Amino acid sequence: MSVTRQLRGLVLFVLLGLSALALSACTSQIDVRGSAPSDEDLVTVRRGIDTKEEIQERFGLPITLSAADPNTWYYVQQDLRPRPLSPPDVIDQRIVMLQFDSEDLVQNFEVVNGLVGDTDFEPDPASSKIYGPDRTAVQSFFRSIFGSIGF
């Protein structure tokens, strides 16, 4: 085997390695927010037997309670794709609703997979700082330098 052939093989190997590394760097990051019981976890829920306390021990506190009925619990899990200087895109969602009767026993549960309703909303900046620090001063600075390109 000649030196030229060995050198070509080495160059090809290095180029393939660098290509694989570059492609793996391009994969998008997915953030998971919240938690919802999986289908395997929900199989263990016994209607009329399990209490609120047992459900809370198993799955943790719910994300929210129904405003109309405190005996309805919601567990929500969202898969988000981050975007720079913007709210993330919701790409998938799972909602588990548990209903309890007056004796705090599980009466029913429902699962909704996929996007439901309008997930593309803007929070009120006066009441919510969930997307980090206030960037208006930084944005004003960049606008004064670069104009309104990309802002």
N, C-alpha and C positions, 0 to 999 in steps of 0.2 A: 504494500500500500504506500502510495507516494505521500510526501509531505503536503502537497497541494490538496490532495483529497482529504487528508486529516484536518487541514485548516478549514476547508469548506464545511466539513461535518461539524467542527467546533463552532463556526460562525452561525450555521443553521440552528444548532442547539441553543446558542445564546439568543438568537433572534426569536425563536419559538418561546423560550422562557420569558423574555421581555414582553412579548405579545400577550402571553397568558397573564402576566403581572399587570399589564396595562388594562386588559379587559376586566380583570377582577376588581380593579380600582374604580371602574365605571358602574358597578352595581349600585343600585339605589338603596339607601338605608331606610328601613321601616321601623317606626317606633310603635310600640303597643302601649296604649293608655287604658287604664281601668282594668277591670277583671270581670269575667262572666264564667259561671260554671260550664264545663265541657259537657258533651252529651253523655260521656262515661260517668261524670259526676252526678248528672241529673237522674241517671238510672237508680241511684241509691236513695233518692227522695221518696219517702213513703207518705202518700196522701192520707190525712186523718190521723197520722201517728207522729210524724216529726213536728217539733215545736219551733218557734222563732229562735229560741236560744240554741237549739241543735243546728239549725240552718246557719246561724251566725257563726258558731264554732267551726262548721265545715267550710263555709264559703267566705267568711268575713262579713263585715258590714256592707249593706247595699250602697250603691252609688247614690241613690235617691229614693225617697218614699213618695207615693202618690199624694198630691195636694188634696185630692178629694177623699181619699181613704188611706189612713196610715197603716192599714193592714195589707197594702199592696207595695211590694218591694221591687226595685229595679236594679239589676246588675247590668252594666254596660261596658263592653270592651270595643275599642276602636283601633284599627291599624292606620297609622298616619305616615304620610311621606312628607318630611320637612322641606320647607322652601325658605331660602334666605330672605330675611327681613319681612316675611309675610306669615300669616297663619298657615299651618300645615294643611295638606289635602287629605281628606278622609277617603281611604281607598276600600275599606271594608269595616263591617260593624256587626256585633252580636249583642242582642238584648235578651235578657232572661227576666221574665216577670213572674214573681211568686205572690200568690194570694193566700192570705190566712183568714180563718174564720174567727168568730168572736172569742173562741177559747185558745187562740194563738196556735192552732194546728194548721198544717199545710192543707189548703183546700184545692188548689189548682196551680199549675205553672204553664207558661207559654214561652216558646223560643222563637225569636225572629232573627234570621241571618241575612246579611246584606244591608245595603244603604236604605234607610227609611226616611222619608221627608227631605227637607232642605238641609243639607249639611254644610252648605256654602254660605255662611253668615258672618257678618262682621260684628265682633263684640263692641259694646259701648266703652270707649276708652276712658270715660269718666268713672265708670264703675268697675272696670276689670283691667288688671295688669297681668293677665295670664301669659302674654307673649313676651315677657321680659321687660327691661327698663324702657322708659319713655324715650323714643328715638327722634322726637320732633326736632330737637336742637341739632343733632347730627345730620338729619335729613335736610334741614335748612342750610346748614353749612355746605353740604355737598351740592345742593341746588344752586347756591350762590356761585359756586366754582364751576360746575359742569352744566348748569341749566336744568332742564326737566328731563334729561335723557335717562330712561330707566327708573324714574321715581314716580 
